[in-house]
Every structure is written in C-alpha cells, then in structure tokens.
C-alpha cells in the first residue's frame, strides 16, 4: 500500500499545532481557525485534557509571538512557526 502525504491544514481549514515539552508533561495542542477578528484558538493542556479546550480569539501577531517564544525556550512546535505563519497569510 502506498502512503500519501496528509496536508497540515485539515479540510475544515483548521490547523493543528502541537507544542512538545521535554518528557511530554507540559504538552499543548492548539487547533487554529481563521476568523475575521483574528485567529480562533482551541487549546488543550495538562490542566484540561479531560474537560475540554480553552477557547479564545487572538491576533495573528500574538499567536506567532507566543510560538516564537516557545521555540526560544527550546520546545518544539509542530508544524514549525514558519508553517503556521504561511498558513495564517495564505488565501482561505
């Protein structure tokens, strides 16, 4: 069976971002959606895995700044910040 690449952006137009911490104890999962007022963020972290995501709408620059800070702290962002930036600026 042949494998095929799966697009980072889901068919819904959302993008899933995984912030990987050392040992996995502080991982975060963000599901991003573009809205007229900014970026809709649904976020899961160790404090809410079983209760559901925190939801907010933030400016694209604030999201990128946060992810760049995560990388500066030597945590891994998957997909990387360049990919998230390209997704934010691509046509819908």
Buried (B, 14 or more C-beta within 10 A) or exposed (E): EEEEEEEBBEEEEBBBBEBBBEEEEEBBBBBBBBEEEBBBBBBBBEEEEEEEBBEEEBEBEEBBEBBBEBEEEEBEBEBEBEBBBEBBEEEE
